[in-house]
């Protein structure tokens, strides 16, 4: 689920392989959905995936 909040958002800088960036750009152009929307969706999905697992504690 993509965050639909129109409130405050914090910019984050990341580095990607050139091929990945090109594929994202082509997808964005074909669908007219901003690249940032796809990246937010991917991050939301990743956080959901790992939220299901509890962190391991050392002890």
C-alpha positions in Angstrom: 0.0 0.0 0.0 1.5 3.3 -1.1 1.5 6.1 1.4 -1.1 8.6 0.3 -0.2 11.2 2.8 0.1 14.7 1.3 1.8 15.9 4.5 5.4 16.3 5.3 7.8 14.0 3.5 11.5 13.7 4.1 13.9 13.4 1.1 16.3 10.5 1.0 19.1 10.0 -1.4 20.0 6.5 -2.7 22.3 5.0 -5.3 21.1 2.5 -7.9 22.6 0.6 -10.8 22.3 2.5 -14.1 20.2 -0.3 -15.6 17.8 -0.2 -12.7 17.4 3.5 -13.1 16.7 3.2 -16.8 14.1 0.5 -16.2 12.4 2.6 -13.6 12.4 5.6 -16.0 10.9 3.6 -18.8 8.2 2.2 -16.5 7.4 5.7 -15.2 7.2 7.1 -18.8 4.9 4.2 -20.0 2.5 4.5 -17.0 2.8 8.2 -16.3 3.3 7.3 -12.6 6.2 9.2 -11.0 9.3 7.3 -10.2 9.1 8.5 -6.6 5.7 6.8 -6.3 7.2 3.5 -7.4 10.1 3.9 -4.9 7.7 4.7 -2.1 5.6 1.7 -2.9 8.6 -0.6 -2.9 9.8 0.8 0.4 6.4 0.4 1.9 6.3 -3.3 0.7 9.8 -3.9 2.2 8.9 -2.5 5.5 5.7 -4.6 5.7 7.7 -7.7 4.8 10.1 -7.2 7.7 7.6 -5.9 10.2 6.2 -9.4 10.4 9.4 -10.7 11.9 10.5 -9.6 15.4 14.1 -8.4 15.7 16.6 -10.9 17.2 18.0 -9.8 20.5 21.5 -10.7 21.7 21.7 -12.0 25.2 
